């Protein structure tokens, strides 16, 4: 597996997002299947695994800790604070809450360390900037965790270039994680360049367009009732029908490149800069191995140009998030869309 630099670490150029083993895209796989995926990734050379306190309200961290804890020295462990499940009503039902107060960050980190069965988290992100708390205060709390030996480096997620620079002035930021793919280009406005300027890696989540360009989803009615894509504007019936027109020419470009559509998505990202690290997620070992093989796909300048012309913010129908989720992020936008 080829590697790329992330702060003080060298990690696999394609790493693994663990979210959908516990969360987000409908019914998660069985514990046995999830374990197979994690161990197959480790055996295939993946050396960064990305989780969060949010995913399954702690269940994903527990899974990663249980399965990979005994292999802790073989990989870089990334997790996140700043969004977690809270029993707001005292009824035992956890509710998703954004909370970047220093005392909450410290408490959530301690819980994560226990679930992950480790003494230290290599890369700890602020999952969302809590806009009620100055970014300097939240990053200051994370810096305290570095000094205490609880975490080794600090990351941010879904922040603008200006917020990144404010945070970096408090403590060096090792990585920014934001959605980035052929159909989500907001990072290109400013934050990709800002990362390069300060020496931070850019970790791209949802790099295969939430499964859309892979071609396996052609009817949103087949999605599980709890699948988060049902609330995303690009998957609303009218927008989705328009977006389907992108699939035939995209498949043709993948065939020309001699790779699968998923590999084309990932190869395109790897060609955008040496500081970019995609973290696709999957529940299947065959899809995992397909994704990882994208490190060896070479794309010509002409094919890259045609890809850029085919799929970009102007050719995709619908915003990436609904209004509520748009208010929660702090990323630059194209015009009025997010």
C-alpha positions in Angstrom: 0.0 0.0 0.0 1.3 3.4 -0.9 1.4 6.0 1.9 0.8 9.7 2.5 1.9 12.0 5.3 -0.6 13.0 8.0 0.9 15.1 10.7 3.6 13.0 12.3 2.3 9.8 10.7 2.7 8.0 7.4 -0.7 6.4 6.6 -2.1 4.3 3.8 -3.0 6.6 0.8 -6.5 5.1 1.0 -7.6 4.5 4.5 -10.9 3.2 6.0 -13.9 5.2 7.2 -15.6 2.9 9.8 -18.9 4.8 10.1 -21.2 2.6 8.1 -20.2 -0.5 10.1 -22.4 0.9 12.8 -24.3 3.9 11.5 -25.9 6.0 8.8 -26.8 3.8 5.8 -29.6 1.7 7.1 -29.2 -1.6 9.1 -25.5 -2.1 9.8 -23.8 -5.4 9.2 -23.6 -8.1 11.8 -20.7 -7.9 14.3 -19.1 -10.8 12.6 -19.2 -9.2 9.1 -17.9 -5.9 10.5 -15.0 -7.7 12.1 -14.2 -9.4 8.8 -14.0 -6.0 7.0 -11.8 -4.4 9.7 -9.3 -7.3 9.8 -9.3 -7.6 6.0 -8.4 -3.9 5.8 -5.6 -4.3 8.2 -4.3 -7.3 6.3 -4.5 -5.4 3.0 -2.3 -2.6 4.3 -4.7 0.0 5.6 -2.9 1.9 8.4 -5.5 4.5 9.4 -8.9 3.7 10.7 -11.4 6.6 11.2 -14.2 6.5 13.8 -16.1 8.9 16.0 -18.1 9.1 19.3 -21.1 9.9 17.1 -21.2 6.7 15.1 -23.7 4.4 16.6 -23.5 6.6 19.7 -20.2 4.9 20.7 -20.9 1.5 19.2 -18.4 2.1 16.4 -15.6 3.0 18.7 -16.4 -0.1 20.8 -16.3 -2.2 17.6 -13.0 -0.8 16.5 -11.5 -1.2 20.0 -12.7 -4.8 20.4 -11.5 -5.9 16.9 -8.4 -3.9 16.4 -7.3 -3.2 20.0 -4.8 -6.1 20.0 -3.3 -4.8 16.8 -2.9 -1.2 18.1 0.7 -0.8 17.1 0.0 -1.5 13.4 -2.2 1.5 12.6 -3.0 5.2 13.2 -6.2 5.6 15.1 -8.5 8.6 14.3 -11.6 9.5 16.2 -13.7 12.6 16.8 -15.4 14.6 19.6 -17.8 17.5 19.3 -20.9 15.5 18.3 -22.2 12.8 20.5 -25.4 11.1 21.8 -26.9 12.7 24.9 -29.9 11.6 27.0 -31.6 15.0 27.0 -35.0 13.9 28.2 -33.9 11.4 30.8 -35.7 8.6 29.0 -32.6 6.6 27.9 -32.9 7.7 24.3 -29.8 9.4 23.0 -30.1 12.5 20.9 -27.4 13.8 18.5 -25.9 17.0 20.1 -23.1 19.3 18.9 -21.1 20.4 21.9 -17.6 21.8 21.7 -17.2 23.1 25.3 -13.8 22.2 26.8 -15.3 20.2 29.6 -17.4 18.2 27.2 -14.4 17.5 25.0 -12.4 16.2 27.9 -15.2 14.0 29.1 -15.9 12.5 25.6 -12.2 11.8 25.1 -12.1 9.8 28.3 -15.1 7.8 27.2 -13.6 7.2 23.7 -10.3 6.0 25.2 -12.2 3.4 27.2 -14.3 2.2 24.2 -11.3 2.1 21.9 -9.2 0.2 24.5 -6.2 2.4 24.1 -4.2 4.9 26.2 -3.9 7.5 23.4 -5.8 8.4 20.2 -3.4 9.3 17.4 -5.6 11.9 15.6 -8.5 13.5 17.4 -10.9 15.7 15.4 -13.4 18.3 16.4 -16.2 16.7 14.5 -18.1 20.0 14.1 -17.3 23.5 15.2 -19.8 24.3 17.9 -20.5 27.9 16.8 -21.6 28.8 20.4 -18.0 28.2 21.5 -15.0 30.1 20.1 -12.9 27.8 18.0 -9.9 28.8 20.0 -11.5 27.5 23.2 -12.3 24.1 21.7 -8.9 23.7 20.1 -7.3 24.9 23.4 -9.0 21.9 25.1 -7.7 19.6 22.5 -4.2 21.1 22.9 -4.5 20.3 26.7 -5.3 16.7 25.7 -2.1 16.6 23.6 -0.1 17.9 26.6 -1.7 15.3 28.8 -0.8 12.5 26.5 -4.4 11.5 25.7 -4.1 12.4 22.0 -1.2 12.8 19.7 -2.5 15.3 17.1 -5.5 17.5 16.4 -7.9 17.6 13.4 -10.9 19.6 12.4 -14.0 18.6 10.3 -16.2 20.6 8.0 -14.5 24.0 8.7 -13.7 26.9 6.5 -10.2 28.1 5.6 -10.5 31.1 8.0 -11.6 28.9 10.9 -8.7 26.5 10.1 -6.2 29.3 10.4 -7.7 30.6 13.7 -7.4 27.0 15.1 -3.9 26.5 13.7 -2.8 29.7 15.5 -3.7 28.0 18.8 -2.2 24.6 18.1 -0.9 22.9 14.9 -3.7 21.2 13.0 -2.6 17.9 11.5 -5.7 17.2 9.3 -8.9 18.6 8.1 -11.7 16.1 7.2 -14.5 17.2 4.9 -16.6 15.7 2.2 -14.8 15.8 -1.1 -15.5 14.0 -4.3 -16.3 14.6 -7.9 -19.8 15.8 -6.9 -18.8 17.7 -3.7 -16.2 20.3 -4.6 -16.6 22.9 -1.8 -13.1 22.1 -0.5 -11.6 23.4 -3.7 -12.7 27.0 -3.0 -10.2 27.6 -0.2 -9.6 24.9 2.4 -7.6 22.5 0.2 -5.1 25.3 -0.4 -5.2 26.4 3.2 -4.3 22.8 4.3 -1.4 22.8 1.9 -0.1 26.2 3.2 -0.1 25.1 6.9 1.1 21.5 6.2 -2.1 19.7 7.1 -3.4 16.6 5.4 -6.9 16.8 3.8 -8.9 13.7 4.6 -11.8 13.2 2.2 -14.9 11.5 3.5 -17.7 10.1 1.2 -15.1 9.9 -1.6 -17.3 7.7 -3.8 -20.2 10.1 -3.7 -22.2 8.2 -1.0 -22.3 5.3 -3.4 -24.0 7.1 -6.2 -21.3 7.1 -8.9 -20.5 3.5 -8.1 -23.7 2.6 -10.0 -25.3 0.3 -7.5 -28.1 2.7 -6.5 -30.5 3.6 -9.2 -33.7 3.8 -7.2 -33.9 5.8 -3.9 -37.0 3.8 -3.0 -34.8 0.8 -2.3 -32.9 2.7 0.5 -33.5 1.6 4.1 -36.0 3.8 5.9 -33.2 5.0 8.3 -30.7 5.6 5.5 -29.3 9.2 5.9 -29.3 9.7 2.2 -33.1 9.9 2.2 -32.8 13.4 3.8 -30.1 14.6 1.4 -31.4 16.8 -1.5 -29.3 15.0 -4.1 -31.3 11.9 -3.4 -34.7 13.6 -3.5 -36.7 12.1 -6.4 -36.5 15.0 -8.9 -32.8 15.7 -8.3 -31.9 12.0 -8.3 -33.6 11.5 -11.6 -31.5 14.3 -13.1 -28.3 13.0 -11.5 -28.9 9.5 -13.0 -28.0 11.0 -16.4 -24.4 11.3 -15.2 -24.0 7.5 -14.8 -23.7 6.3 -18.4 -20.9 8.7 -19.4 -19.1 8.2 -16.1 -19.2 4.5 -16.6 -17.7 5.0 -20.0 -14.8 7.0 -18.6 -14.2 4.3 -16.0 -14.1 1.6 -18.8 -11.6 3.8 -20.7 -9.4 4.1 -17.6 -9.6 0.3 -17.1 -11.1 0.5 -13.7 -14.4 0.3 -11.9 -16.5 3.5 -11.2 -15.6 3.4 -7.5 -11.9 3.2 -8.3 -12.3 6.1 -10.7 -13.7 8.2 -7.9 -10.8 7.4 -5.7 -8.1 7.7 -8.3 -9.5 11.2 -9.2 -9.1 12.3 -5.6 -5.6 10.9 -5.3 -4.6 12.9 -8.4 -5.9 16.2 -6.9 -2.9 16.5 -4.5 -0.4 14.5 -2.5 -1.9 15.8 0.8 -5.3 14.2 0.1 -6.3 10.9 1.8 -9.6 9.4 0.9 -11.4 7.3 3.5 -14.1 5.2 1.8 -16.3 3.1 3.9 -17.9 -0.3 3.1 -19.6 -3.2 4.7 -18.1 -5.8 2.2 -14.6 -7.2 1.9 -14.8 -7.4 -1.9 -15.7 -3.7 -2.1 -12.9 -2.9 0.3 -10.3 -4.6 -1.9 -11.8 -3.0 -5.0 -11.4 0.5 -3.3 -7.8 -0.1 -2.2 -6.7 -1.1 -5.7 -7.5 2.4 -6.8 -4.0 3.5 -5.6 -2.6 1.9 -8.7 -4.9 3.6 -11.2 -3.2 6.2 -13.4 -5.4 8.8 -15.1 -4.2 10.9 -18.1 -4.5 14.7 -18.1 -7.1 14.4 -20.8 -9.3 11.9 -18.9 -9.0 14.1 -15.8 -10.2 17.1 -17.8 -13.2 15.2 -19.1 -14.1 13.9 -15.6 -14.0 17.5 -14.3 -16.2 18.6 -17.1 -18.7 15.8 -16.5 -19.2 15.9 -12.8 -19.0 19.1 -10.8 -21.1 21.5 -8.7 -22.7 22.8 -11.9 -23.8 19.5 -13.3 -25.1 17.9 -10.1 -28.7 18.6 -9.0 -29.3 19.3 -5.4 -27.3 20.5 -2.4 -25.2 18.0 -0.5 -27.0 18.7 2.8 -30.5 19.8 3.9 -30.9 23.2 5.6 -30.4 21.9 9.1 -27.1 20.2 8.3 -26.0 23.2 6.2 -26.3 25.4 9.3 -24.1 23.0 11.3 -21.1 23.1 8.9 -18.6 26.0 8.4 -17.4 25.4 4.8 -17.1 27.7 1.9 -20.0 27.5 -0.6 -20.4 27.9 -4.4 -22.9 30.8 -4.7 -25.8 30.0 -2.4 -25.5 26.2 -2.6 -23.7 23.9 -0.1 
